[in-house]
Amino acid sequence: MTTKQQLIILPMLLGSVSAMAMVAEVEGDTICTTVSLTSQKVLKKTPCRFKGNTGASMVYFVQQLNFITTSNKTVSTINNASFRFGDNGETLDLEETISINDKPAKIIKLNSRTLRKLTKTEMDNLHKKKVPDFSKVLHCFKPIKENTAFCIPYSVIYDMA
């Protein structure tokens, strides 16, 4: 485990060892897509490999992934979140720290065909289906000060949960 990975996981362990539900290494192959949010066009779409760690407890989630494209470009993503659940199972007090290549970012979901941003309601409705179909959903890391986003199929992220 690298130093960066240890620094991501260490706060969880110090916060509550007993609340830790899972930490796992993940890896696989997928498609990495860079999109322009201004023109709603694909700038680059390439096969890529990912490797990293994901972990969760009842109050914390962490995901650190490195994507390596066929041209050997590495894209590093981190998503740290703390939260609590309400009486009805809803997520409350969500605090997230998201980065891409060490720059602040946010996560957005896009329709893979139109590149239109999907709303929380649209994503919630997909999740409520007995057999959700995420084949048209991109999970994207959008740097805060840029109008491009680095995307992977949402099913990759969903399957890690």
MIDOSE-1310 file (N, C-alpha, C; in nm, 2 decimals, decimal comma, always signed):
residues 161
mttk	+0,08/-0,12/+0,00/+0,00/+0,00/+0,00/+0,09/+0,12/+0,00; +0,06/+0,22/-0,09/+0,14/+0,34/-0,10/+0,12/+0,43/+0,02; +0,20/+0,53/+0,04/+0,19/+0,63/+0,14/+0,06/+0,71/+0,12; +0,03/+0,74/+0,00/-0,09/+0,82/-0,03/-0,22/+0,74/+0,02
qqli	-0,22/+0,61/-0,02/-0,33/+0,53/+0,02/-0,34/+0,51/+0,17; -0,23/+0,50/+0,24/-0,23/+0,50/+0,39/-0,28/+0,62/+0,45; -0,24/+0,74/+0,39/-0,29/+0,87/+0,44/-0,44/+0,88/+0,42; -0,50/+0,82/+0,32/-0,64/+0,83/+0,30/-0,71/+0,74/+0,40
ilpm	-0,66/+0,62/+0,42/-0,73/+0,52/+0,51/-0,71/+0,55/+0,66; -0,59/+0,61/+0,69/-0,56/+0,63/+0,83/-0,66/+0,71/+0,91; -0,71/+0,82/+0,86/-0,82/+0,89/+0,94/-0,94/+0,80/+0,97; -0,98/+0,72/+0,88/-1,09/+0,63/+0,91/-1,06/+0,54/+1,03
llgs	-0,94/+0,48/+1,03/-0,90/+0,39/+1,13/-0,89/+0,46/+1,27; -0,84/+0,58/+1,27/-0,82/+0,66/+1,39/-0,96/+0,70/+1,44; -1,05/+0,73/+1,35/-1,18/+0,78/+1,39/-1,27/+0,68/+1,45; -1,27/+0,56/+1,40/-1,35/+0,45/+1,46/-1,32/+0,32/+1,40
vsam	-1,23/+0,24/+1,46/-1,20/+0,11/+1,41/-1,32/+0,02/+1,41; -1,40/+0,03/+1,52/-1,52/-0,06/+1,53/-1,62/-0,03/+1,42; -1,63/+0,09/+1,37/-1,73/+0,13/+1,27/-1,69/+0,09/+1,13; -1,56/+0,05/+1,12/-1,51/+0,02/+0,98/-1,58/-0,11/+0,93
amva	-1,64/-0,10/+0,81/-1,71/-0,21/+0,76/-1,63/-0,28/+0,65; -1,55/-0,20/+0,58/-1,48/-0,27/+0,47/-1,37/-0,17/+0,41; -1,26/-0,23/+0,37/-1,16/-0,16/+0,29/-1,11/-0,27/+0,19; -1,11/-0,24/+0,07/-1,07/-0,34/-0,03/-0,99/-0,27/-0,15
eveg	-0,90/-0,35/-0,20/-0,83/-0,30/-0,32/-0,91/-0,34/-0,44; -0,92/-0,25/-0,54/-1,00/-0,28/-0,66/-0,91/-0,25/-0,78; -0,94/-0,32/-0,88/-0,87/-0,30/-1,01/-0,95/-0,36/-1,12; -0,93/-0,31/-1,24/-1,00/-0,36/-1,36/-0,98/-0,27/-1,48
dtic	-1,05/-0,30/-1,58/-1,04/-0,23/-1,71/-1,17/-0,17/-1,74; -1,17/-0,05/-1,80/-1,29/+0,02/-1,84/-1,26/+0,12/-1,95; -1,35/+0,21/-1,98/-1,33/+0,31/-2,08/-1,33/+0,45/-2,01; -1,22/+0,53/-2,04/-1,21/+0,66/-1,98/-1,25/+0,76/-2,09
ttvs	-1,33/+0,86/-2,05/-1,38/+0,96/-2,15/-1,36/+1,09/-2,09; -1,30/+1,18/-2,17/-1,29/+1,32/-2,13/-1,39/+1,40/-2,22; -1,47/+1,48/-2,15/-1,58/+1,55/-2,22/-1,56/+1,70/-2,20; -1,61/+1,78/-2,30/-1,62/+1,93/-2,28/-1,76/+1,95/-2,24
ltsq	-1,78/+2,02/-2,12/-1,91/+2,05/-2,07/-1,97/+2,17/-2,14; -1,88/+2,25/-2,20/-1,93/+2,37/-2,27/-1,99/+2,33/-2,40; -1,92/+2,25/-2,48/-1,98/+2,21/-2,61/-2,05/+2,08/-2,61; -2,05/+2,01/-2,49/-2,12/+1,88/-2,48/-2,07/+1,78/-2,58
kvlk	-1,94/+1,78/-2,59/-1,87/+1,68/-2,69/-1,77/+1,60/-2,62; -1,75/+1,48/-2,68/-1,64/+1,39/-2,63/-1,51/+1,44/-2,68; -1,41/+1,47/-2,60/-1,28/+1,51/-2,64/-1,19/+1,39/-2,67; -1,20/+1,29/-2,58/-1,12/+1,17/-2,59/-1,19/+1,06/-2,52
ktpc	-1,18/+0,94/-2,59/-1,24/+0,82/-2,53/-1,14/+0,71/-2,56; -1,09/+0,64/-2,45/-0,99/+0,55/-2,46/-1,00/+0,43/-2,36; -0,96/+0,31/-2,39/-0,96/+0,21/-2,29/-0,86/+0,25/-2,18; -0,89/+0,21/-2,06/-0,80/+0,24/-1,95/-0,81/+0,13/-1,85
rfkg	-0,71/+0,13/-1,76/-0,70/+0,04/-1,65/-0,71/+0,12/-1,52; -0,78/+0,07/-1,42/-0,78/+0,14/-1,29/-0,74/+0,04/-1,18; -0,68/+0,11/-1,08/-0,64/+0,04/-0,96/-0,65/+0,13/-0,84; -0,69/+0,08/-0,73/-0,70/+0,17/-0,61/-0,76/+0,10/-0,49
ntga	-0,82/+0,18/-0,40/-0,88/+0,13/-0,28/-1,01/+0,20/-0,26; -1,10/+0,12/-0,20/-1,23/+0,17/-0,16/-1,26/+0,12/-0,02; -1,33/+0,20/+0,06/-1,36/+0,16/+0,19/-1,48/+0,24/+0,24; -1,55/+0,18/+0,34/-1,67/+0,24/+0,39/-1,70/+0,19/+0,53
smvy	-1,77/+0,27/+0,60/-1,83/+0,24/+0,73/-1,97/+0,29/+0,74; -2,03/+0,29/+0,85/-2,16/+0,35/+0,87/-2,16/+0,51/+0,86; -2,04/+0,56/+0,87/-2,03/+0,71/+0,88/-1,93/+0,77/+0,78; -1,86/+0,68/+0,71/-1,75/+0,73/+0,62/-1,74/+0,65/+0,50
fvqq	-1,69/+0,71/+0,39/-1,67/+0,65/+0,26/-1,54/+0,71/+0,21; -1,45/+0,62/+0,15/-1,33/+0,67/+0,09/-1,31/+0,59/-0,04; -1,26/+0,66/-0,14/-1,23/+0,59/-0,27/-1,11/+0,66/-0,33; -1,01/+0,59/-0,36/-0,89/+0,64/-0,42/-0,86/+0,55/-0,54
lnfi	-0,87/+0,61/-0,66/-0,85/+0,53/-0,78/-0,75/+0,60/-0,88; -0,66/+0,52/-0,94/-0,57/+0,57/-1,04/-0,61/+0,51/-1,17; -0,63/+0,59/-1,27/-0,67/+0,54/-1,41/-0,55/+0,56/-1,50; -0,51/+0,45/-1,57/-0,40/+0,46/-1,66/-0,45/+0,43/-1,80
ttsn	-0,43/+0,53/-1,89/-0,48/+0,52/-2,02/-0,38/+0,45/-2,11; -0,42/+0,41/-2,23/-0,34/+0,34/-2,32/-0,21/+0,42/-2,36; -0,22/+0,55/-2,35/-0,10/+0,64/-2,37/-0,02/+0,66/-2,25; -0,04/+0,58/-2,14/+0,03/+0,58/-2,02/+0,01/+0,71/-1,94
ktvs	-0,10/+0,78/-1,96/-0,14/+0,90/-1,88/-0,21/+0,85/-1,76; -0,17/+0,90/-1,64/-0,24/+0,86/-1,52/-0,33/+0,97/-1,47; -0,45/+0,93/-1,43/-0,54/+1,03/-1,37/-0,57/+0,97/-1,23; -0,55/+1,05/-1,13/-0,57/+1,01/-0,99/-0,70/+1,08/-0,94
tinn	-0,78/+1,00/-0,87/-0,91/+1,05/-0,82/-0,92/+1,01/-0,67; -0,97/+1,10/-0,59/-1,00/+1,07/-0,45/-1,14/+1,13/-0,42; -1,21/+1,05/-0,34/-1,34/+1,09/-0,29/-1,35/+1,04/-0,15; -1,35/+1,14/-0,06/-1,37/+1,11/+0,09/-1,50/+1,17/+0,13
asfr	-1,58/+1,10/+0,20/-1,70/+1,16/+0,25/-1,73/+1,11/+0,39; -1,79/+1,20/+0,47/-1,84/+1,16/+0,60/-1,99/+1,20/+0,60; -2,07/+1,13/+0,68/-2,22/+1,15/+0,68/-2,28/+1,08/+0,79; -2,41/+1,09/+0,80/-2,49/+1,01/+0,90/-2,62/+0,98/+0,83
fgdn	-2,69/+0,88/+0,88/-2,82/+0,85/+0,82/-2,93/+0,90/+0,91; -3,04/+0,95/+0,85/-3,16/+0,99/+0,92/-3,25/+0,87/+0,95; -3,36/+0,90/+1,02/-3,45/+0,80/+1,06/-3,51/+0,72/+0,94; -3,52/+0,79/+0,83/-3,58/+0,72/+0,71/-3,47/+0,67/+0,61
getl	-3,35/+0,66/+0,66/-3,24/+0,61/+0,58/-3,18/+0,71/+0,48; -3,22/+0,84/+0,49/-3,16/+0,94/+0,40/-3,03/+0,98/+0,46; -2,94/+1,03/+0,37/-2,81/+1,07/+0,40/-2,82/+1,21/+0,45; -2,76/+1,24/+0,57/-2,76/+1,37/+0,63/-2,62/+1,42/+0,66
dlee	-2,60/+1,55/+0,67/-2,47/+1,61/+0,70/-2,35/+1,56/+0,61; -2,38/+1,54/+0,49/-2,28/+1,49/+0,39/-2,17/+1,60/+0,38; -2,04/+1,56/+0,40/-1,93/+1,64/+0,38/-1,83/+1,56/+0,29; -1,81/+1,61/+0,17/-1,72/+1,54/+0,07/-1,60/+1,62/+0,04
tisi	-1,49/+1,55/+0,02/-1,37/+1,61/-0,04/-1,33/+1,53/-0,16; -1,34/+1,59/-0,27/-1,32/+1,52/-0,40/-1,21/+1,59/-0,47; -1,12/+1,51/-0,53/-1,01/+1,57/-0,61/-0,98/+1,48/-0,73; -0,92/+1,55/-0,83/-0,87/+1,48/-0,95/-0,73/+1,54/-0,98
ndkp	-0,63/+1,45/-0,98/-0,49/+1,49/-0,99/-0,46/+1,60/-0,89; -0,50/+1,58/-0,77/-0,48/+1,67/-0,66/-0,54/+1,81/-0,67; -0,64/+1,83/-0,76/-0,71/+1,96/-0,77/-0,85/+1,93/-0,72; -0,91/+2,03/-0,65/-1,05/+2,02/-0,61/-1,14/+1,99/-0,72
akii	-1,24/+1,90/-0,70/-1,33/+1,86/-0,80/-1,47/+1,83/-0,74; -1,56/+1,81/-0,83/-1,70/+1,77/-0,79/-1,74/+1,65/-0,88; -1,83/+1,57/-0,83/-1,88/+1,46/-0,91/-2,01/+1,50/-0,98; -2,02/+1,47/-1,10/-2,14/+1,49/-1,18/-2,17/+1,36/-1,25
klns	-2,30/+1,34/-1,28/-2,34/+1,23/-1,36/-2,39/+1,28/-1,49; -2,35/+1,22/-1,61/-2,39/+1,26/-1,74/-2,46/+1,15/-1,81; -2,55/+1,18/-1,90/-2,61/+1,09/-1,99/-2,50/+1,06/-2,10; -2,46/+0,94/-2,12/-2,35/+0,91/-2,20/-2,38/+0,94/-2,35
rtlr	-2,50/+0,95/-2,39/-2,53/+0,97/-2,53/-2,54/+1,12/-2,56; -2,61/+1,20/-2,47/-2,63/+1,34/-2,49/-2,53/+1,43/-2,42; -2,46/+1,37/-2,32/-2,37/+1,44/-2,23/-2,44/+1,55/-2,15; -2,57/+1,53/-2,13/-2,66/+1,62/-2,05/-2,64/+1,57/-1,90
kltk	-2,63/+1,67/-1,81/-2,61/+1,65/-1,67/-2,74/+1,58/-1,62; -2,73/+1,47/-1,54/-2,84/+1,41/-1,48/-2,87/+1,46/-1,34; -3,00/+1,48/-1,31/-3,03/+1,54/-1,18/-3,03/+1,43/-1,07; -3,03/+1,47/-0,95/-3,04/+1,38/-0,84/-3,16/+1,29/-0,85
temd	-3,28/+1,35/-0,88/-3,40/+1,28/-0,90/-3,39/+1,17/-1,00; -3,33/+1,20/-1,12/-3,31/+1,10/-1,22/-3,23/+0,99/-1,17; -3,12/+1,02/-1,10/-3,04/+0,91/-1,05/-3,11/+0,83/-0,94; -3,18/+0,90/-0,85/-3,26/+0,83/-0,75/-3,36/+0,73/-0,81
nlhk	-3,43/+0,78/-0,92/-3,53/+0,69/-0,99/-3,46/+0,57/-1,05; -3,34/+0,59/-1,11/-3,27/+0,47/-1,16/-3,23/+0,37/-1,05; -3,19/+0,42/-0,94/-3,15/+0,33/-0,82/-3,27/+0,26/-0,77; -3,39/+0,32/-0,78/-3,51/+0,25/-0,72/-3,56/+0,14/-0,80
kkvp	-3,51/+0,12/-0,92/-3,56/+0,01/-1,01/-3,51/-0,12/-0,95; -3,59/-0,22/-0,97/-3,55/-0,36/-0,93/-3,42/-0,40/-0,99; -3,40/-0,38/-1,12/-3,28/-0,40/-1,19/-3,24/-0,27/-1,26; -3,16/-0,19/-1,19/-3,12/-0,06/-1,25/-3,03/-0,08/-1,37
dfsk	-3,06/+0,00/-1,47/-2,97/+0,00/-1,60/-2,89/+0,13/-1,60; -2,76/+0,12/-1,57/-2,68/+0,23/-1,57/-2,59/+0,24/-1,69; -2,63/+0,17/-1,80/-2,55/+0,17/-1,92/-2,54/+0,30/-1,99; -2,63/+0,40/-1,96/-2,62/+0,53/-2,03/-2,57/+0,64/-1,93
vlhc	-2,51/+0,60/-1,82/-2,47/+0,70/-1,72/-2,32/+0,70/-1,71; -2,26/+0,82/-1,71/-2,12/+0,84/-1,69/-2,10/+0,90/-1,55; -2,01/+0,85/-1,48/-1,97/+0,91/-1,35/-1,84/+1,00/-1,38; -1,85/+1,13/-1,35/-1,75/+1,22/-1,39/-1,69/+1,30/-1,28
fkpi	-1,56/+1,32/-1,29/-1,49/+1,41/-1,20/-1,46/+1,54/-1,27; -1,52/+1,64/-1,22/-1,51/+1,77/-1,29/-1,43/+1,87/-1,20; -1,31/+1,90/-1,25/-1,23/+2,00/-1,17/-1,31/+2,13/-1,15; -1,30/+2,19/-1,03/-1,39/+2,30/-1,00/-1,37/+2,42/-1,10
kent	-1,25/+2,45/-1,14/-1,22/+2,56/-1,22/-1,21/+2,53/-1,37; -1,26/+2,42/-1,41/-1,25/+2,38/-1,55/-1,39/+2,34/-1,61; -1,40/+2,34/-1,74/-1,53/+2,30/-1,81/-1,51/+2,17/-1,88; -1,42/+2,09/-1,83/-1,41/+1,95/-1,89/-1,43/+1,86/-1,77
afci	-1,45/+1,73/-1,80/-1,47/+1,63/-1,70/-1,41/+1,50/-1,74; -1,36/+1,43/-1,65/-1,30/+1,30/-1,67/-1,40/+1,20/-1,63; -1,45/+1,11/-1,72/-1,56/+1,02/-1,69/-1,53/+0,87/-1,71; -1,60/+0,79/-1,63/-1,60/+0,65/-1,65/-1,74/+0,60/-1,64
pysv	-1,77/+0,48/-1,69/-1,91/+0,43/-1,68/-1,95/+0,42/-1,53; -2,07/+0,47/-1,50/-2,12/+0,47/-1,36/-2,12/+0,32/-1,30; -2,15/+0,23/-1,39/-2,16/+0,09/-1,35/-2,03/+0,04/-1,28; -1,91/+0,10/-1,32/-1,78/+0,06/-1,26/-1,79/+0,10/-1,11
iydm	-1,83/+0,23/-1,08/-1,84/+0,28/-0,94/-1,95/+0,20/-0,87; -2,06/+0,18/-0,93/-2,18/+0,11/-0,86/-2,14/-0,03/-0,82; -2,06/-0,10/-0,91/-2,02/-0,24/-0,88/-1,92/-0,25/-0,77; -1,85/-0,14/-0,73/-1,76/-0,14/-0,62/-1,83/-0,13/-0,49
a	-1,95/-0,08/-0,49/-2,03/-0,06/-0,36/-2,07/-0,19/-0,30
